[in-house]
């Protein structure tokens, strides 16, 4: 596969086939991530408002949704850096509640790569600059799994 084909497939998975980023999915989160060049790897960020349908505690985003936001962000970050990967483990910390309807910033970056494991860090930042949620995760680079998925869709 050429580098261009690999990039096309990476973009396909990181922008159009997952719960968080598929704009055509009525139930999805409809996230659009921007690349941020940070040196060795590309980081990603997104500003968004979370709809009321994702409410947990009154007026606030459900904790499972905040974990999903960060898993999607860290996964997209892996793909944008050329890794077709699957989540292996994730640890999430809640620091502040995330209000429904307020603009939040989601950030993710690669911390390190060890063989086929990609270690990432993600954050949800509130409008006042406070960190609301943070997470770290490990992903397993498995491009053949995604090749089969794409071939099956063709």
PETA-V739437 format. One record per residue. OMEGA is omega in whole degrees, 0 to 359 (none if undefined). Layout:
[[OMEGA] [OMEGA]]
This chain:
[[180] [178] [179] [178] [178] [179] [178] [180] [177] [179] [181] [182] [183] [181] [186] [186] [182] [181] [184] [190] [181] [184] [180] [181] [182] [183] [187] [182] [175] [181] [174] [183] [175] [177] [176] [181] [185] [183] [185] [183] [174] [172] [178] [176] [182] [170] [184] [171] [182] [184] [182] [181] [179] [182] [172] [174] [183] [177] [185] [181] [177] [181] [178] [178] [178] [175] [178] [178] [183] [176] [178] [181] [182] [176] [177] [179] [177] [181] [181] [177] [173] [181] [175] [195] [177] [177] [176] [179] [180] [176] [185] [177] [178] [183] [182] [174] [180] [183] [174] [173] [178] [179] [176] [174] [178] [181] [175] [177] [175] [177] [180] [176] [178] [183] [182] [178] [178] [181] [186] [176] [178] [181] [167] [184] [178] [180] [179] [179] [179] [175] [180] [183] [174] [181] [169] [183] [173] [179] [179] [181] [183] [184] [182] [177] [182] [175] [179] [180] [180] [179] [180] [181] [184] [none]]
